[in-house]
Amino acid sequence: MGKLSYLAVKSDPVALELTSSNFNDLGDVAKKLANHAITLIGLGFGTSFLKWLAFIAAVYFC
């Protein structure tokens, strides 16, 4: 039997940069979503809860 050869996985710096940039963007979006959710709860939990309930019901029944 011959010598086994393995494929070397090379890191592409551009791909690593894009991946880290995407994760940073996802983190920013998550923070904004949390801030908006907290604002909605603070402004009127009952109204926003009913809006979400209506939205979920409309999506479910369509």
C-alpha positions as YAML, in Angstrom:
chain: A
units: angstrom
residues:
- id: 1
  name: MET
  ca: [0.00, 0.00, 0.00]
- id: 2
  name: GLY
  ca: [1.12, 3.45, -0.75]
- id: 3
  name: LYS
  ca: [1.55, 6.37, 1.54]
- id: 4
  name: LEU
  ca: [-1.74, 7.98, 2.60]
- id: 5
  name: SER
  ca: [-2.03, 11.60, 1.65]
- id: 6
  name: TYR
  ca: [-4.37, 13.99, 3.39]
- id: 7
  name: LEU
  ca: [-5.88, 17.17, 2.10]
- id: 8
  name: ALA
  ca: [-4.66, 20.25, 3.83]
- id: 9
  name: VAL
  ca: [-7.35, 22.74, 4.77]
- id: 10
  name: LYS
  ca: [-6.11, 26.21, 4.11]
- id: 11
  name: SER
  ca: [-7.65, 29.25, 5.73]
- id: 12
  name: ASP
  ca: [-8.71, 31.92, 3.32]
- id: 13
  name: PRO
  ca: [-8.20, 35.31, 5.02]
- id: 14
  name: VAL
  ca: [-11.00, 36.90, 2.98]
- id: 15
  name: ALA
  ca: [-13.47, 34.19, 3.98]
- id: 16
  name: LEU
  ca: [-12.48, 34.50, 7.64]
- id: 17
  name: GLU
  ca: [-12.92, 38.27, 7.49]
- id: 18
  name: LEU
  ca: [-16.36, 37.97, 5.86]
- id: 19
  name: THR
  ca: [-17.46, 35.36, 8.40]
- id: 20
  name: SER
  ca: [-16.40, 37.47, 11.37]
- id: 21
  name: SER
  ca: [-18.06, 40.50, 9.78]
- id: 22
  name: ASN
  ca: [-21.31, 38.53, 9.38]
- id: 23
  name: PHE
  ca: [-21.23, 37.46, 13.02]
- id: 24
  name: ASN
  ca: [-20.62, 41.06, 14.09]
- id: 25
  name: ASP
  ca: [-23.61, 42.17, 12.01]
- id: 26
  name: LEU
  ca: [-25.77, 39.45, 13.55]
- id: 27
  name: GLY
  ca: [-24.74, 40.64, 17.00]
- id: 28
  name: ASP
  ca: [-25.72, 44.21, 16.14]
- id: 29
  name: VAL
  ca: [-29.08, 43.08, 14.78]
- id: 30
  name: ALA
  ca: [-29.75, 41.02, 17.91]
- id: 31
  name: LYS
  ca: [-29.02, 44.04, 20.11]
- id: 32
  name: LYS
  ca: [-31.36, 46.25, 18.07]
- id: 33
  name: LEU
  ca: [-34.09, 43.61, 18.20]
- id: 34
  name: ALA
  ca: [-33.75, 43.34, 21.97]
- id: 35
  name: ASN
  ca: [-33.89, 47.12, 22.34]
- id: 36
  name: HIS
  ca: [-37.02, 47.35, 20.19]
- id: 37
  name: ALA
  ca: [-38.69, 44.51, 22.08]
- id: 38
  name: ILE
  ca: [-37.97, 46.21, 25.41]
- id: 39
  name: THR
  ca: [-39.34, 49.50, 24.05]
- id: 40
  name: LEU
  ca: [-42.54, 47.83, 22.87]
- id: 41
  name: ILE
  ca: [-43.08, 46.18, 26.23]
- id: 42
  name: GLY
  ca: [-42.48, 49.46, 28.01]
- id: 43
  name: LEU
  ca: [-44.90, 51.44, 25.82]
- id: 44
  name: GLY
  ca: [-47.87, 49.16, 26.09]
- id: 45
  name: PHE
  ca: [-47.57, 45.47, 26.68]
- id: 46
  name: GLY
  ca: [-51.27, 44.77, 26.16]
- id: 47
  name: THR
  ca: [-51.50, 46.44, 22.76]
- id: 48
  name: SER
  ca: [-48.31, 44.95, 21.39]
- id: 49
  name: PHE
  ca: [-49.22, 41.52, 22.77]
- id: 50
  name: LEU
  ca: [-52.59, 41.64, 21.00]
- id: 51
  name: LYS
  ca: [-50.93, 42.75, 17.76]
- id: 52
  name: TRP
  ca: [-48.53, 39.81, 17.91]
- id: 53
  name: LEU
  ca: [-51.36, 37.47, 18.77]
- id: 54
  name: ALA
  ca: [-53.34, 38.71, 15.77]
- id: 55
  name: PHE
  ca: [-50.29, 38.34, 13.54]
- id: 56
  name: ILE
  ca: [-49.66, 34.78, 14.66]
- id: 57
  name: ALA
  ca: [-53.34, 33.90, 14.21]
- id: 58
  name: ALA
  ca: [-53.37, 35.40, 10.71]
- id: 59
  name: VAL
  ca: [-50.26, 33.49, 9.69]
- id: 60
  name: TYR
  ca: [-51.57, 30.26, 11.20]
- id: 61
  name: PHE
  ca: [-54.96, 30.43, 9.47]
- id: 62
  name: CYS
  ca: [-53.66, 31.43, 6.02]
...
